[in-house]
Amino acid sequence: MKNENKTEAVLTQKEAAEYLKLSVSTLKRLRANGIGAKYIKLKTGANGGKNTKILYPIVELDKWLDSQSIQTAGGEQ
């Protein structure tokens, strides 16, 4: 298995929104509706508290973006 720096392979919500050229609120809405990119939800609060951090693997953002591609009737994308 390839040894890669996992912290460089993920983006915060703000970074992911910038990467996709969307607003953070749009990214949150897509996630809440279950139609956005796969993400990681880290529990950061003590003793299983409610504090969480959302991270997006870049590879998942790219996959999701590719899945949004639409073929036109003329064959061009």
Backbone as CSV, one residue per row, in Angstrom:
resi,resn,N_x,N_y,N_z,CA_x,CA_y,CA_z,C_x,C_y,C_z
1,MET,0.842,-1.178,0.000,0.000,0.000,0.000,0.884,1.237,0.000
2,LYS,0.502,2.212,-0.771,1.256,3.433,-0.894,1.240,4.219,0.409
3,ASN,2.380,4.731,0.833,2.472,5.532,2.042,2.304,6.991,1.657
4,GLU,1.163,7.575,2.024,0.908,8.973,1.702,0.477,9.712,2.954
5,ASN,0.679,11.008,2.949,0.312,11.824,4.096,-1.198,12.053,4.065
6,LYS,-1.920,11.388,4.955,-3.385,11.446,4.961,-3.909,12.845,5.240
7,THR,-3.192,13.666,6.017,-3.698,15.006,6.317,-3.652,15.912,5.096
8,GLU,-2.800,15.607,4.128,-2.767,16.396,2.898,-3.807,15.904,1.897
9,ALA,-4.361,14.730,2.139,-5.323,14.128,1.224,-6.759,14.500,1.573
10,VAL,-6.952,15.308,2.621,-8.288,15.737,3.022,-8.357,17.250,3.107
11,LEU,-9.572,17.764,2.942,-9.813,19.201,3.023,-10.877,19.491,4.068
12,THR,-10.789,20.655,4.704,-11.839,21.107,5.613,-13.058,21.492,4.778
13,GLN,-14.177,21.779,5.448,-15.388,22.205,4.727,-15.103,23.427,3.859
14,LYS,-14.422,24.406,4.440,-14.132,25.647,3.706,-13.239,25.362,2.505
15,GLU,-12.190,24.557,2.710,-11.288,24.212,1.615,-12.006,23.416,0.537
16,ALA,-12.870,22.485,0.951,-13.621,21.675,-0.012,-14.573,22.548,-0.826
17,ALA,-15.222,23.484,-0.162,-16.129,24.401,-0.867,-15.348,25.218,-1.897
18,GLU,-14.185,25.713,-1.523,-13.344,26.467,-2.460,-12.895,25.575,-3.614
19,TYR,-12.517,24.345,-3.310,-12.067,23.386,-4.312,-13.158,23.135,-5.357
20,LEU,-14.405,23.016,-4.886,-15.542,22.754,-5.771,-16.173,24.023,-6.329
21,LYS,-15.702,25.177,-5.857,-16.248,26.475,-6.250,-17.728,26.600,-5.849
22,LEU,-18.004,26.132,-4.616,-19.328,26.224,-4.015,-19.203,26.982,-2.706
23,SER,-20.332,27.422,-2.175,-20.312,28.033,-0.847,-20.306,26.928,0.209
24,VAL,-19.862,27.266,1.411,-19.870,26.304,2.510,-21.308,25.884,2.802
25,SER,-22.251,26.833,2.730,-23.649,26.494,3.019,-24.214,25.517,1.980
26,THR,-23.831,25.651,0.733,-24.263,24.695,-0.298,-23.676,23.317,-0.018
27,LEU,-22.412,23.271,0.362,-21.775,22.001,0.700,-22.475,21.333,1.877
28,LYS,-22.833,22.121,2.887,-23.563,21.592,4.056,-24.935,21.061,3.649
29,ARG,-25.615,21.795,2.768,-26.954,21.378,2.312,-26.870,20.070,1.529
30,LEU,-25.891,19.961,0.654,-25.705,18.724,-0.107,-25.449,17.550,0.831
31,ARG,-24.616,17.782,1.844,-24.317,16.731,2.818,-25.569,16.346,3.601
32,ALA,-26.320,17.340,4.061,-27.541,17.085,4.838,-28.584,16.323,4.026
33,ASN,-28.630,16.572,2.728,-29.593,15.900,1.853,-29.082,14.562,1.326
34,GLY,-27.857,14.200,1.711,-27.308,12.914,1.300,-26.926,12.826,-0.164
35,ILE,-26.677,13.985,-0.804,-26.359,13.967,-2.231,-24.981,14.553,-2.531
36,GLY,-24.222,14.849,-1.504,-22.886,15.407,-1.683,-21.832,14.325,-1.719
37,ALA,-20.589,14.777,-1.710,-19.443,13.866,-1.713,-19.333,13.137,-0.378
38,LYS,-18.714,11.965,-0.387,-18.448,11.241,0.856,-17.525,12.080,1.715
39,TYR,-17.724,11.999,3.026,-16.929,12.806,3.942,-16.587,12.015,5.194
40,ILE,-15.718,12.577,6.002,-15.305,11.980,7.265,-15.808,12.887,8.379
41,LYS,-16.450,12.285,9.381,-16.948,13.050,10.524,-16.158,12.617,11.755
42,LEU,-15.298,13.506,12.234,-14.478,13.216,13.402,-15.138,13.792,14.647
43,LYS,-15.246,12.983,15.666,-15.746,13.476,16.950,-14.556,14.052,17.694
44,THR,-14.600,15.343,17.992,-13.464,16.012,18.608,-13.717,16.397,20.055
45,GLY,-14.925,16.179,20.550,-15.244,16.520,21.928,-14.761,15.456,22.901
46,ALA,-14.488,15.875,24.120,-14.069,14.932,25.155,-15.209,13.993,25.507
47,ASN,-14.881,12.741,25.795,-15.866,11.735,26.217,-17.010,11.570,25.213
48,GLY,-16.698,11.580,23.932,-17.731,11.379,22.912,-18.670,12.552,22.776
49,GLY,-18.173,13.760,23.075,-19.000,14.965,23.004,-19.520,15.242,21.609
50,LYS,-20.290,16.290,21.492,-20.955,16.599,20.228,-20.097,17.405,19.262
51,ASN,-18.929,17.850,19.680,-18.066,18.597,18.770,-17.572,17.668,17.672
52,THR,-17.719,18.114,16.453,-17.281,17.308,15.318,-16.514,18.165,14.330
53,LYS,-15.727,17.504,13.533,-15.006,18.163,12.446,-15.286,17.359,11.188
54,ILE,-15.680,18.050,10.138,-15.979,17.417,8.858,-14.777,17.594,7.943
55,LEU,-14.325,16.494,7.365,-13.227,16.510,6.408,-13.662,15.796,5.135
56,TYR,-13.176,16.281,4.015,-13.491,15.684,2.723,-12.214,15.154,2.068
57,PRO,-12.143,13.841,1.834,-11.004,13.320,1.066,-11.052,13.887,-0.364
58,ILE,-9.925,14.370,-0.843,-9.883,14.956,-2.183,-10.340,13.957,-3.231
59,VAL,-9.953,12.703,-3.071,-10.350,11.674,-4.036,-11.879,11.552,-4.101
60,GLU,-12.564,11.700,-2.967,-14.030,11.615,-2.955,-14.659,12.847,-3.595
61,LEU,-14.053,14.002,-3.409,-14.557,15.215,-4.072,-14.449,15.062,-5.579
62,ASP,-13.315,14.525,-6.032,-13.123,14.317,-7.471,-14.122,13.309,-8.032
63,LYS,-14.359,12.208,-7.296,-15.338,11.206,-7.740,-16.730,11.822,-7.830
64,TRP,-17.107,12.582,-6.796,-18.432,13.197,-6.779,-18.572,14.181,-7.939
65,LEU,-17.536,14.974,-8.162,-17.573,15.941,-9.255,-17.729,15.236,-10.597
66,ASP,-16.992,14.151,-10.790,-17.112,13.366,-12.031,-18.521,12.804,-12.197
67,SER,-19.156,12.414,-11.087,-20.502,11.842,-11.157,-21.550,12.884,-11.534
68,GLN,-21.206,14.153,-11.446,-22.141,15.229,-11.784,-22.079,15.614,-13.252
69,SER,-21.168,15.003,-13.977,-20.984,15.300,-15.389,-22.188,14.813,-16.192
70,ILE,-22.643,15.632,-17.125,-23.813,15.306,-17.948,-23.398,15.308,-19.418
71,GLN,-23.763,14.262,-20.117,-23.470,14.158,-21.550,-24.571,14.879,-22.319
72,THR,-24.197,15.767,-23.200,-25.190,16.458,-24.022,-25.630,15.562,-25.187
73,ALA,-26.742,15.919,-25.782,-27.280,15.121,-26.892,-26.301,15.046,-28.040
74,GLY,-25.484,16.080,-28.213,-24.517,16.109,-29.319,-23.255,15.342,-29.016
75,GLY,-23.149,14.777,-27.838,-21.989,13.983,-27.485,-20.881,14.756,-26.797
76,GLU,-21.050,16.071,-26.664,-20.031,16.867,-25.985,-20.371,16.998,-24.516
77,GLN,-19.339,17.145,-23.681,-19.562,17.331,-22.258,-19.292,18.766,-21.873
